[in-house]
Amino acid sequence: MYNKLFLGVAAALLSSGYTHAKQSEQASLEKVERIEVTGSRIKGVDLEGTQPVTIISSEDISRSGANSVIELLQDLPQLKGGAGTFTTSESGSTSTSTPAGQAAASLRGMGPSATLTLINGRRIAPSSFAAGTQNFVDVNAIPLAAIERVEILATGASAIYGADAVAGVINYILKKDFTGEELDVSFSNSFEDSDESKKQINLIWGREIEGGNLTVFADYFDKNQFNASDRDYTANPSLINSYSYLPKLENTPNIYYYSSQDGNEIGAPGCKTELVTTEYGEEICAYYGNQDDVLSAPFESLSAGFMVNKAFNDLIWNSEFFYSSTKSTAYSTPAAINQLDDAEGPWVKEDSLFIFDDAQGKNALLDALYIDPFDTYLGQEQWGFRFDARFNDPRTIEVESKNFRLVSSLEGQLGEWDWQSGVLISESRSEQQAIKGVYNRNQFHAALAGELCSDGSIGALSDNGVTCNSGQLLDFYNPFLVDDANNDAILALTQAMPTREGKSRVYGIDLTLSGELFTLGDIDVQSSFGFEARKEELSDIPSANAVAKAENEYRVDVFGYGSSIAEAERTQYGAFAELYVPLTEQVEMQLAGRYDHFDDFGSTFNPKISISYRPTDTILLRAGWATSFRAPSLTQAGVKLRTTTSTFDCGANQAIADLYCEGDGTLVSVNSLELGNENLNAEESDSLSIGFAWSPSRQTTVMIDYWQFDYKEVIDTNMTAVLDRAISDASLRHCGIVPQNQMGISYGEDVCSVTDNAGLKIDESGANLSEILGAYISEFDPRSQSLQLYRDHVIQLENTGTQDIRGLDIKFDHRFELGFADLKLALDATHYLEYDRNKPGSDQIESLVGTFRYPENVGRLSVTLDTDSYYISLSANYTDSYLDDIEGLKGREIDELDELGLLDAQQQHTVDSWTVMDLNAGLELSENLFIRASIKNLFDKAPPAVFGSKRGFDSINHDAFGTTYQIGLSAKF
């Protein structure tokens, strides 16, 4: 069963720079000093063997060449699979993008909100801007310069840590008791002509103070933008038929098929590119998103802080503080231009085409059109036609985030017991502003009709026509007139700059006791008891012009840009107990349980049991079971009308397919508004892990761990289920806009005008939707013979999802002692056995292993030559092949793939496996000076083609940088 894994990894890979993740069990087998490790609160007891904790050491961090936490983590197999882990490559300006300049780590692909992030065992405030409705910790805000090591426990841990530890815990351990001064600088870039350089400088300073230590650090990092146009394999569209009908205004618009006398779209008269033939035989000016795609957003960060500890008699005082400021810019494709009510095909005056009159005054374009009356923004009747276009500039936002975290604690002894108590305050603030590419729909439509004044205000309509209270009435904006200064100035007046401000804050206090509970014969039972209280606050407030409001029929004042208001707070109390029971010399057991109470959704109790057995000095067997939970995020509980898109799956429900997808099993995305739900339940998970470690010699360790998660009550929306319920529930069917304080589906004007055989309309109780569909097709003969949906369907978050995940982690580590050097060989791989979940917006279960973004096998193989003065390493990261996500492609795109011979007999496309070689080296020039260099993607391997991604490649599992290099220098003083 595992031949594919080992052949794929071992044959393709050669080996690596740093032992990216060493299992702590190895340390246990080698009888090293016992320390407190993530997954337990008991001090001074070796519990490392009972659970698989991955440790990234300070040496690993130094040799990795990583400039940020997310760069350090992103190659770990435990963080591969799915779209949960994201970087700035996923940033965008819209509400469905990940927040600009931010990054998150997700264990087992279960989502960033299911991974608990800790610093020195305590929490950090999540980002105030959610990824969708998932709150997450922005790991870009954690300064890498301050981190001593990272400990990763990839199994349920709510019995120890409480909420959010569903997939596990990532604990960042800060440097402590550092003495001296150390400066580190690095520069990296690609070998291409474009500039994607990264620059970093950090300084750490430490001194012993009377009875303690003070460590201070500062870090600066700057990363340039990386565009799709910077590489040949991303600069052009992967499929010609992946076009959009909406060209940029710089090309002039296409003329909407509704206004064409032959019923076909008419290509833009000023198109700067070759016209594309559509599936209907039309010749149009096409748009492809890759021309504006930013593959990695520009990013700048500055952080500083300190760690201090001091002994006062029998007490030890510890405090840690850091502040970070990050800046980034994010981009999304230029916004589509729609009608005032957001329907496609906006109207413009027929006068706009007069510029195409020939010398005899004839106009072939006008002669091919229907010229119809339409109402302007102010209610005037004008004559014109409809067009298709988008604005020129990508939607561009700037984001600045400021974060701080302060922890202060005391620890000491009470008799034979150790105790520790601390207080925490952590805050994340973000401010966002649109700076380009966002336009006010009301002003723009007024401009199209000649109703805009020179000061940007909209005129008033009276018996004397349109007048301006201030400024002068402008000529109408002509979308067909290119490179005209006056015309461009009118468009510029309609630009908008909506803002968004967010704040997330966490307050906490905790107390932990640890010591020997009792002795039973020869067995010393160690224990830990603790209490924690926490208050969380979150607000996410956009400007009024970016919010959908019921009184404005849910229209956002600007095109293609919307945010949602989210405000919530909660208070939580938790108490836990943990026991360590050495049953025999060979058998150890950990028992733990935690009770948590939340003032907004109730209480939960989560137990854990783990056991280890050492039949010999070289073999360790272990198993663990736990339950975990994730409280609904504050965004999920408190969001108000989040502007987004929702997907329904016609392949999961034939009745839905017949009504909305012409009988096909396609996925359909529609504009919608999500409502928070204060009655959400916690997400719950049962986790199980079973494994062994074998160390036949001091130089060799082999570890295999089986793990599984049964994840229930996952919070999501279920558009398919809402559509299914609407078949029989008339309260969910609405003609036009969904009324305020109601939920359901919005239907178009035409489908609302027909009746079923009993004379009932679609919003009436008892209506037969199949008969209404037939009447609608008979009456209007629409292009798409499915029920006409309108816009802004209102659906509520529910506990609707499930995930069942199983897999194997495989580790191998061997050291050859050569005398002058050590040669290290290491393998770190994950094999997914199962990843089943309900389809988005559906109750149907789908198996994801081996499908888009869910490779069956991921791994890293490394070989390192290590001496006292230098190291050289060669490594490779392997990502398995998987099926492309072509299910959501249009028929014309599938036909093109077939014509290109890229589909197999089952009409599927397989994304090739990807192996990237890295070379790392370091040299000690003197006792205080060290130089390092690395080359990533040594052989400049392009990412495999992925047609289910608009980018043409998988930006989560692959990257498009090609070969990059880094040079770094560390100096001690």
N, C-alpha and C positions, 0 to 999 in steps of 0.2 A: 504493500500500500504506500510505502514511503519512498519507493525507488525514484519517483518523479522528483521528490524534494531533494534527495541527496545527489542524484545525477544532475539536476538542474543547478543546484548550488555548487557542488564540488567541481563539476566539469567546467562550468562557466566562470567560476570565481578563482581568484588566486590568493588574495589575502590582505590583511589590513593593518592600518596604522595604529590604531589604539584598540585595546581590548574593550570595545565599546560598552560592554555591560558584563561585569563579573558577578556571578551569583554569590550571595553571601554564605550559602551553604558550604562553599569551598573553604572559606575562612573557618567555618565551624569544624569541618573535618580536619583542618590543619591545626586545631587547638590554639587559635590565636586569641588575643584578649577579648573578653566578652564586653560588648557595648550595647547600649539601648538602640534597637533598630526599629524602623518603621513597621507598625503592625502590633506593637505592644507598648504598654505604659509601665511595665515592670522594670525597675533598674537593676543592673548588675546580674541579670540572669540571661543565660545563652538560650534565646528562643529562635535563633536564626534558622535552625534546621526544620522547624515545624511549618514554615511557610516560605515560598519562593520570593525572595526580595532581590531585585536587581540593583546593583550599585554602580554608579558612574563616579569614579574617583577623581581627585584633583589632577592626577597625572593624565587620566583619560580626557578631562576637560581641556587641559593645556595642549595635548597632542591632537585634539579633534580639529583644530582650526576654526571652531565655531565662533561667530561674533555675537550670537544671541542664544537665549535658552532654546528657542524653537529650532534653531540650526543644530543644536546639540542633540535634541531629542528625535528629530524627524526621521532618522534612519533606523531607529529601534524597531524591531519586528512587532513588539507589543503595541506600538502606536500606528501600525500599518493596517490597512483594510478599511474601506468606507471613506466617508467624507468628513468624519468627526474632527480629525486634526487638520487645522488650516493655518496658513501663513498669510503674509500680505499679498501673495499671488491671487488670493480669492477676494481681495478687497474690492469694493465698488461703492457707487454713490447712492444706490437705491436701497429700499428697506429690505429687499430680499438678498442683498449682498452681505458678506461679513463686514464688520465695522472697519473703516479705513485704518491702516497702520497697526492693526491688532492681530494677535495670533493665539491659538489655543491648542492644548494637548488633549487627546482623547484616547484612552486605553481601549483596546479591542474593538475600535470602531463604533462604540456605543454612544458617542456624542460627548462633547466637552462638559456638559452639565452633569454627566454621570461619572466624571473623574474628579476626585477631591484634590485640590491643590493646597499644600501646606508649606509654610516656611518655619523651620525649627519646630515642627509639630503643631503649629497654630495656623489659623486661617488668614486669608488675605481677602480684601474686598473684591468682588467681581466687577467686571467692567459695567459701567452704567448703560452702555449701548449693547443690547442683546444681539446675538446671531440668530435671526428669526425671532423666536420667543425664548431661546435658550440663553440664560445668563451663564457667563463663563469668566474665568480668571484670564486676563490678558497677560500671557507669560512674557510678552515684550516689555512689560513694566518691571520685571524682576531683573535686577542688575547681575549679569553673569560674573562680573569681577568680584562680587561678594560671596560667591558660592564655593564652598569647600568640596561638597559632593552632592549627588542626587540619589535618593533611594526611591525605588519604584516597587510597589506591591500591587500586582495586577490580579487581585481577587477581592471579593467583597469585604469591606472593613467597617461597616456601620456600627458593629458591636463595640468598637474602640472609639471611632471618631464621629459617629453620628451621620447626619444627612450627607448625601451626595457621593459617598464612597461606594457606589454601586459597582463600577468596573474596577475600582481600586483607588490607590493613593499615590500621588507623586509628592515627595517631601524634599524640599530644597534645604540643605543644611549649610548654614553660613559659616564663614571662617571665624575661628576663635583662637585667642591667644597668639595672634600673629605678631612677630617682632621684626623690625627692620623696615626697609622701604623697597618697593618693587614697582618698576615702570614697564608697561607692556604696550607695544604699538604693532599694528598690522595693517597691511594693504592688500586688497584682492581685486581681481578684475578678470574679464574674459580675454581671449586672444583676438576677438573680433574688433572691427573698427569702431563699433559703438562703445559707449562708456557706461558699463554697469558696475562701476567700482564701489568698493566698500572700504571705509576708513574707520579705524578704531584706535583709541588710546585710553588706557586705564592706569590708575595709580592706587596702590594700597600702602598704607603706613601704619605701623603698629609699635606700641611701646608698653613695657611693663610699668604699671603704676603700683603704688604701695598696696599690696594685697590683691592685685588683679592685673587687668590688661585693658588697653584702649586700642581699638583698630578702626581706622578711618579709610574710606575708599571713595573713588570718583571714577566715572566711566563716561566716555563720549563715543557715539557711533553714528556714522552717516552712510546711507546707501542710496545710490542713484536709481533712477527709473529704468525699467527694462520693457521695451515695447515688442509686440508681435512683429512689427515691421523690421526689427533688427536681425531677424534670422530668415533665411530662405524658406525653411520648412514651415514657418508660421506666417510669413508675410502674405501668402496667397490663400484663397479659400480652398479647403480640401475637396469640396464638391461644387461644381458650377451651379447645381440645382439647389444649393443651400442659400438661395438669394432671398432678399426681402424686396417687396414691392415699393418700398419707401426710400427713394434716393435722397441724398442731401440737397438742400436748397441751392448749393453752388452748381448743381447739375441742372437746375430747374426741375419742377415736379413732373411725375407721370400724371396723366389725366385718368381719373377714376372710371372704371368700366361702366358705372351707373349712368354717367353722362355721355358715354360714347354711343353713337347711333347703331353701331354693329355689335354692341354689348361686350366689346373687348377693351382692355386697358390700352391706352395710347402712350408710347414711349416719350420720355422727356425731350422736348425739342432742343435743349441745350446740353444734353448728356455728354460728359467728358470721357466716358468710357464706351466700349462697344456694347451695343444693345444685346440683351439676353432673351432667348426665346423661352416662353413659359410653357407649362403643360397644356395651356389652352391655345397655343400657337401665337400668343401676343408677343410683340417686341417691346421690351421695357428697359428702362434704365434701372439697374439693380444696385442694391447696397449689400455689402458684406462686412460683418462686424470686425473681422480681423484687422482692418485698416485703422481702427481706433482702439484696439485692445491693448491694455497695459498689463503685461504678464507679471510684473512685480512692481508694486507702488514705491515711490520714493519714501524714504523713512529717515528720521533723525531722532536721536534720543540722548538725553543727558541725565545722569543719575549720580547720587552721592549719598553717603550715610555713614553710620558708625555702629560698632558693637563694643560694649563695655561690660566688664564684670569686675566685681570687687568684693572681698571678704570683709565682713564686719563681725569679728569674734566667730560665733558659730553660724552666722548667716552669710549667704552669698547672694549678692545682688547682680542681676543680669538685665541689660537693656539693649535693645537693637532698634535702629531707626534707618529708614531709607526714604528718599524722595526721588521721584523720576518724572521727567517731562519728555513727552514724545510728540513729534509732529509728522504728519503724513498728508499726502494728497491722493485721492482715489477718483477713478474715472469709470463711467459707464457709457454705452453707446449713445449717440445723439438721440434725443427724445423724438418720438413720433408726434406728428401734428394731427390732432383729431378735431372733431366738432366740439362745440361748447359742452354738449352732453356726453362727450367722450366717444361717440360713435365715429367710425372711420369715415374717411372721405370728406374733409372740410370744404366749405363753399368759398368761392371767390368770384368777384365781378367779371363779367365777360370782357370788360375793358382791358383786363390783364393780358389778353392775347393780341390786342391791337398792334403791339410792337412787332408782330410777325406778319403784318400785312405786306404784300409784295408791291411792286411799283404800280400795278394797276389797281391797287386797293383790295385785291382779293386775299382771302385768308383760308387756306385749306384746312387748318386746324379747326377754326370756328365752324366751317362747313360740315365737319364730321361729328359735331356735338349737338346734344340737346341743350338748349338754353332755357333754364327753368327759374321760376321765382323762388326766393328764399328769404327768411327773416334774419336781419342782422342782430348784433348784440343789443342795440337800442330799440329794436322792433321795427326798423324800416324794412320795406319790401324792396329788394334789389333783384336783378336778373343775372344769372351766372351759371356756373358748373362746379363740379367737385374734382378735387385733385388728391394725389398721394405724395407725401414728402415727409422728411424729417429735418430737424435743424442741423446746422453745420458742425457746431462744436459739441464734443462729448460732454455729458453732464459731469461736472467737475466740482469736487468738494475738498475743502481743507479741514483737517481735524487736528486738534491739539488736546492731548490728555495729560493730566497731572495727577500723580499718585503719591500717597505717603502711607507709611505703616510704622507704628510705634508699639513696641511691646516692652513691658517692664515686669520683672518677676523677682520673687524672693524664694530661696530654697534653704532648707536646713534639715535637722533631725529632731524627732520627737521620740526620745527613748531609742528603740531599735528601728524606728520607722523613718524613712526619708519622706519629706513633704516638699511640695512646690506649689506656689500660687502666683498667678500672673494676671495682668490686665492688658487688653489689646484695644487699639483703635486703628482702623485702616480705612482709607478713603480713595475712591477713584472718581475723578471729574473729567468730563470730556465736553469740548465745545466744537461744533461743526458749522460750517457755512458754505453754501454753494457760491462759487465764484465765476462759473462760466457754464453755458449750455442749458440753463434753466430759464423758462419764459412763462410769464403770466398769461394764462389762457384768455382771460377777459380783455386785457389790453391788446393781445395779439389779434383776436377776432375783431375788436374795434378798429384796429389798424387795417385789417383786410377790407373793411367796409368804409374806410375813410372817416372814422368816428373818433380818432385819437388826436389829442391836442399836443402842442409842442413841448409842454412840461410833463408829458407822460400821463396826464389825467385823461379820463374818458369824457367826451363831450356830453351835452344834454340835448334831448330832442324836444323841439317845440314846434309851434305852427310855422315858425320861420326857418325850420330845418335844424341842423346840428350846430350848436354854438358852444364856445368854451368859456368857462368862468375866468380862466387865466391862460395865457399863451394863445397861440393861433391854431386853428384847425389845419391839420396836415392832409396832404394828398393820401390816397389809399396806398397801403403797402402791397407791392406787386411781387409775388413769389417767383414769377417768371423773369424778372428783371435782375440780371446778375452784374456785379461790379459797378453799381451805380451808388455814389456816395450818399445822395439824399435818401434813396430807398433803404440803404443799409442803416442810415441813422434812425429811420423810423423803426426798423426791427430792433435796434439797440435799446430804444426806449421801453420795449416790452420785457427786457431782461429782468429777472427776479433773483434775489439772493436770500432764500430762506435759511433759517438757522435752526440749531438744535442744541439743547444744553442738557447734560445728564450728570447725576451725582449718585454714587453708591457708597454706602458707609456701613461698617460693621463695628460694633462695640462688643467686647467680650471680657469675661472674668472666669477664671477656672481655679480649681484646687485639686491636687492629686496627692494621695498617700500611697506609699509603696514599701513593702516589707514582708517579713515572715509572718504568716497568719497562724500556723500551728505546726507541730511536729507529730507525725503519726508513725511510730516505730522509727525506722531509719529515713523516713520521707519528710523532707522539709517543704512544706507547701508555701510558696511565695505568692504574693497577691498585690493588687493595686486597686484602689478605689478612687473615684473622682466625681466631681461635679462641675458643670459648665453652664453658664448663662450667657445668652447672646441676643443682641438686638440688631436687626438688619433694616436698612432703609434704602429705598431706590426711587429716583424720579428721572424721567426722560421726557423733556418738554420741548417740542418743536415750536417754531413760530407759527402763527395762525394761518399763514398762507400755504403751509405744508400739511395741514390736517384736514381729513375728510369730515365734513360736518353734515348732520342730518338736515339742518335747515337750508343747506345749499345742495340738497339732493346728493350728498356724499361726494360731490365734486371737490377735488383739491384745486386750489386757485392756480397752481402751476402745472405745466405739462410734465408727465413722466417722472414725477418726483413726489413722494409722499412719506410721511412719518406718522407715528402714532404716539399718543400720550400714554404714559405708563407711570403710575404712582402707587406705591404700596410700602408697607412696613410690617414687620412681624417680630415677635419676641419668642425665644425658645429656651427651654430648660432641659438639661440632660444629666443623667447620673449613670455611671457605669461601674462594673466590677470585673476584675480579671484575676484568674488563678493560674499558677504554673505548678503542675503536679508531676514530679519525677516518679512515676509508678514503680519503675525498677531502674537499674543502671542502664538498661537499653531502651526503655520506653519513657517518653516525656509527653505530657498532655497540656494543652492550653485551653482553658474555658473562659468565655467572656460573655457578657450581656450588657445591653445598654437600653435605657428607657429615655425617650425624648418626648417632650410635649411642646406643641406649637399652638400659639393662641389663635391661628387662623384656620387650621384644618384638623387639629386633634393630636392624638398620641400614637406612638408606635414603640414596640419593643423588638430588639434584634439580638439574637444569640449567635454565638460562634463556638465551634469546637475544632481543635486541630490536634493531631497526634503524630509523633515521630518514633521510629523504631530503628535502632542500630544493631542489627544482628552480628555485625563484625565491625572492626575499626574502619573498614574501607567502604562499607555500604550503609546508606541511609534511606529508609523508606518513610514517606510522610503522606498525610491526607488531611484535608480540612473541609469543613462545611460551614456556611454562614448565610444569614439573611441580611439584606441591605435595603436601603430605601433612599429615594430622592424626593425631598419636598418640592411641591410645585414652585417654580421660580417666581420671584416677585413680579417679573414681567408677565408670566403666564397668569398669575392671579389678578394683576392690576392693569393689563393693557386695555385700552379703549379704542375700538375700531382701528386695528392695525391694517394699513393699506398694503396689500400683498397679492400674490397669485395663489390659487388653489388648484390642485390636480384631481381629476376624477378618472377612474380606470374602467373603460368600457369592456375590457377583456375580463373583468371580474364579475360582471353582471349583464346578462344578455338583454334584460329589459331596458337597462340604461343604454346599452349599445344600440338597440333598435330606435330609441327615442332621440338620442343625442349624437350618435356616431355612424349613422347610416348602416348599422349592423356590424361595423368593424370593431375589433378589439383594441382600439388605440387609446393612448393616454392624451387627455385634453387639459390644458391649463387655461384658466379664466381669471379675470380680475375679481378680487373678493376683498371683504373686510372681515378680519378676525376679531372676535370678542374674547376678552379674558373671562375667566370663570372662577369665582371665589369658592365654588363648591368642589373643585378638583380634589381628587384623592392623591396621596403620595404614590409615586412609582415604586414598585417593589421588585426585589430580585432574590433568588436562591442561587448561591454559587457553590461549586464543588471543585476541589483540586486534589489530584492524586499523583504522586511522583516519586522518583528515586534519584539518588546521587551515588555514583560509584567512583571512588578514588583509589585505583589499584596501586598508585605510587604518589610520591610527593609532587611529581611533575604532571600528573594526568588527572583530569576530572571529567566525568560524563554525567549529564543530568537530563532527564526527560520528565516533563510535567504535563499531565492531562488536566484540562480545566473546562468548566462549563458554566453557563449562566442561563437561568430561566427568568427573563425580564418581563414583567407584567405591568399593566396599567400605564403604559407609556403614553405621555400626553402629546396629542396631535389633533389636527382637524381631519374630518372624514367626509369629504365632499361627495364621494360615491354613495355613502350611506344616507346623506341628506337628500340627494336626488332620488334615491330609492324610497325613502320615507315620503317624499313629496308626491309620489305616484298616487298614494292613497290619502295623504294628509293635505287638505286644501290650505291649511294655515301656513304651510311652507311655500305656497305658490303665490307670487305677486306679479301683477301687471305693472311694469315699470319699476321704479325705485322701491326697495323694501322699506315699509314705514318705520319710523323711529320706534325703538324699543321692541322691535320684532326681528325675527330671523327667518331665513329661507332663501329661495331662488327668485331671481328677477328675470322676467320674460319680456321679449320685445313686443313692440306695438302691433306688428302684423299678426303674430301668432295669437295675440290677445284679442284680435278682432274676429276670429272664427270660432265656431262652436262644434261640439260633438253631435252625434245623431239625435241626442235628446235635447239639443239646444243649449247646452251648458258651456260656458266659457272656461278657460283654463284655471282661473282663480276661484271657481265655484265648486262647492262640495259635491262630490260624486261625479265630476267630469272624467271622461274617458280620454286619457292623453294620447292613446294610439289613434283614436278617431280624430282628435284635434290635429295631430300631425298630418293625417291624410287630407283633412280639409285645408290645412295651411299649404301643403304642396300643390293641391288642386287649384287653389286661389291665386298663389303668388309664384309658383314654379321657381323657388329659390335655387341658387347655385348649390348650397349645402342642404340636402333634403333631410334635415333634422330640426327638432324644435328650436326656435329662435330664442337664444338667451340674450339678455340685455347686459347689464353690468352690475358690479358691486353687490354680489351675493353676500349675504351676512351669515356667517357660520361661527359657531362657538368652539373653543378648545374643549376636548373631551379626553377622558382616560380610555383611549381606543386602541392603542398599539401593543404588540407583543414582539419579543425577540428571543429566540433560542439559539445560543451560540456555544459551540464546542470546538476545542482545538488542542494542539500539542505544542509546547515549547521545547526545543531541543538545543542543548548546549554541549559543546565539546571544547576542552582547553588542554593543551599539552605544551610543555616546555622542554626543549632540547638544550642541555647544558654543554656548550662547546668549549668551555675554558675561557677564551677571550670574550665571549658574548653568550647571551641566551637567544635561542630562536624559538619564538612563541607561535603556536598555531591555534586559532580559535574559530569556532563556528557558533553563530547565534541565529536560530531560525524558528519560524512559527509556521505550523501547518494547520489550516482551518479544516475541520471535519464537517462542520455545519454552521450555517448562518441563515436562519429562517426568521422572517418577520412578515407582518402584514404589509401589503402594498400601500404606498402612500395614498390616503384617501379611499381606502378599501379595507374590507374584512378578509380578503383572500390572502392566504399565506404564500409567500414566494421564497424560493431558495436562492440565496445570493452568492454562495461560494462558487467562484469561477465565473462570475458575471461582472459587469462594469464596476470598476473600482474595488472589487472584492477578490483579489488574487488568492488562489488556494494556498500558495506557498510564497513566503518572503524570507529572505535570509541575508546574512552577512558572514563572509568567510575572510579571515585575515591571517597574514603571516608577518611577523615583526622580528627584525634583528636588533637586539638591544644590548648596548654596552654601557660602561660607566660614563662615556663622554658623547655618545651619539646613538641615534636610532634611525632605522630605515624600515618603512613598512609599505606593503602593497595590499590593497583591499578591494573587495568588490561587493556591491549591493545587488542582490538578485530580486526581481519582481516577476512573478509567474505570469504566463499568458492568461487571458480571460475573454469572455464573450463581450463584444461591443454592445453598446446600448442603442441599437438601431430601431428598437420597437417604437420609439417616439418620432422617428423620421417621417417626413412626408413621402407619399408614394413616388413622387418624381425623384427624390433622393435615393430611394431603394432601387428604382429602375436604373439610375446612373451607376450605383455600386454593382448591380448585376451586369451591366454593359461593360464595366471595367474588369470583370472577372474576379471581384473581391468577395463574392458570397459563395459559401459552400453549398452542398446539396440540400441542407436544411434551411437555406436562405439566411444564414448567419455569417457574421464577420468576426474573426478571432483577432484580438489585439496581441501582437507578438510579446513574448517575454523580453525583459530588459535587464541587462547586466552592465553596470557602470564600474569601471576600475578607477581607484584613487591611489595616489602615491603621496606618502608623507615622510618627512625627514626632519631631524633636528640635530644640532651640533652645539656642544658646550665649548665656546671660544675661550672662556676663562672661568674662574670660580664664580664670577658675578655677571657673566654675559652669556646669553644663550640665543641662538638663531634657529628658526624653524621655517620650513617651506612645505607647501603642498600643492598638488595638482589634482583637481577633481575632474572626473570624466576624462581620463587620460587619453582615450582613443577617440574623443569627440563624437560620441555616439548620439545620434538624433533620437528623440523620443519616438516610440512607435505610433503609427497613425491610429487615431481614434475618431471615428466618424459620428459617434453619439455625443461628442463634446463640440460645442460651437467653436472651440479653439483649435480643434483638429488633433489635440493630444490630451492626455489625462494629467492635469496640472496638480493633482493630489499625489499620485504615485510616481509620476515622472516629472522631469523639468526640461526646459528648452534652452538652458544657458549654453550647452556645449561645454567645451573645455574651459576651466577657470583655474587661476593660480592664486596663491596667497604667500606673502612673505611676512614674517613676524620676528620681532626682537624683544627679548626680555632682559632687563637689567636690574640687578640688585645693588643697593647702596648701603 
